Amino acid sequence: MDKETKEEIKRLARKAEIRVAEAVLRWKYKKEGKEIPEDPDLQHQSQEVTDQARDIIRKRGKNILSEFKKAYRKGKTPEDERH
């Protein structure tokens, strides 16, 4: 897959994430009986929520991966390392 196609897929995924966050925010405001902000404000909030979620996933994902690696190394026997 070429770089341009990858970038386009990333862009489309980002837009989808923001739309989902916007829908969740609209639902939350409605459920709480609050006024739904104007579109530009809601889009900005959606982008912020999406960015925060991606940061959390990125950080936790790295931590989880390193924990898996540690557990894997601890569970290995000297015989496993010869293969």
C-alpha positions in Angstrom: 0.0 0.0 0.0 1.5 3.3 -1.0 2.0 6.2 1.4 -0.8 8.3 -0.1 -3.4 5.6 0.4 -2.2 5.0 4.0 -2.6 8.7 4.7 -6.1 8.8 3.2 -7.1 5.8 5.4 -5.8 7.5 8.5 -7.7 10.7 7.6 -10.9 8.8 7.1 -10.4 6.9 10.4 -9.8 10.2 12.2 -13.0 11.7 10.8 -15.0 8.6 11.8 -13.5 8.8 15.4 -14.5 12.5 15.6 -18.0 11.8 14.4 -18.5 9.0 16.9 -17.2 11.3 19.7 -19.6 14.0 18.5 -22.5 11.6 18.6 -21.6 10.5 22.1 -21.3 14.1 23.3 -24.7 15.0 21.8 -26.2 11.9 23.6 -24.6 12.9 26.9 -25.8 16.5 26.7 -29.3 15.4 25.8 -29.3 12.8 28.6 -28.2 15.4 31.1 -30.8 17.8 29.9 -28.2 20.3 28.9 -28.2 22.5 25.8 -26.2 21.0 22.9 -23.4 23.5 21.9 -23.2 25.0 18.4 -21.6 22.8 15.8 -18.2 24.5 15.8 -17.9 24.2 19.6 -19.2 20.6 19.5 -16.7 19.7 16.8 -13.9 21.2 18.8 -14.9 19.3 21.9 -15.2 16.1 19.8 -11.6 16.6 18.5 -10.3 17.1 22.0 -12.0 14.0 23.3 -10.7 12.0 20.4 -7.1 13.3 21.0 -7.3 12.5 24.7 -8.6 9.0 24.0 -5.9 8.3 21.4 -3.2 9.5 23.9 -4.6 7.2 26.6 -4.7 4.3 24.3 -1.2 5.0 23.0 0.2 5.2 26.5 -1.6 2.2 27.9 -0.9 0.2 24.8 2.8 0.7 25.3 2.5 -0.3 28.9 0.5 -3.4 28.2 3.0 -4.4 25.5 5.9 -4.0 27.8 4.2 -6.0 30.5 3.5 -8.8 28.0 7.1 -8.8 27.0 8.3 -9.0 30.7 5.9 -11.9 31.4 7.0 -13.7 28.3 10.7 -13.3 29.3 10.0 -14.5 32.9 8.2 -17.5 31.6 11.0 -18.6 29.3 13.2 -21.5 30.3 16.9 -21.8 29.1 15.6 -24.6 26.8 13.2 -22.2 25.1 15.9 -19.8 24.3 17.9 -22.5 22.4 15.0 -22.9 19.9 
